Amino acid sequence: MKKLRIMMAGLAAAALVAMALAAQAQRRIDPAAAKLPDGDGKIAVIELCAGACHPAARFVDIRKSRVEWHKTVMSMVARGAQLFPEDVDTVTNYLGTYLTDGTAK
């Protein structure tokens, strides 16, 4: 009976490790994230956008004004992106500063 409990505990631990590794593999950052300019908010953009919902290749070469990026971020929230208000500000500020088209901010 004791051996069975030990074996079951070992199997449960192995299953938890496997699940953690699978979750980590799913959140790997795509190579396009390396193209993102350094700056305040870059890590948040990678974690909340490129690492969570879609690859960075989807937006890294897009240039918009800060207002347009804010609309885009709010559209992502409406579609289910899990961002707190401060995350919205951080992501919008980063995108509007480093991936801007140079129009009014």
C-alpha positions, 0 to 999 in steps of 0.5 A: 500500500505504501509503495502504491502511494509513493508511486502515485505521488511520483506519477503526479509529480511527473505529470505536473512537471510535464504540464509546466514544461508544456506551458513554458513551450507554448509561451516561447517568444518568437524570433521576431520579438528580437526586432522590437526596439529596447525601451520602457515597456518592451518586456510587457509587450513581449509577455502580454502580446508576443508571448501570450496571444500572437507572434511579434511578427504580426506587429513588429513592422507596423507603424501607427500613431499613439492614438491608433496603437491605443485603439488597437490595444483596446481592440485586443482587450475587447477580443479577450486579451487579459490586460489590466488598465496599467498594462494597456497604458504600458503597452500603448506607450511602448508601441506609440513611442517605438513603433510610431509612424511619426504622426501626432501622439 
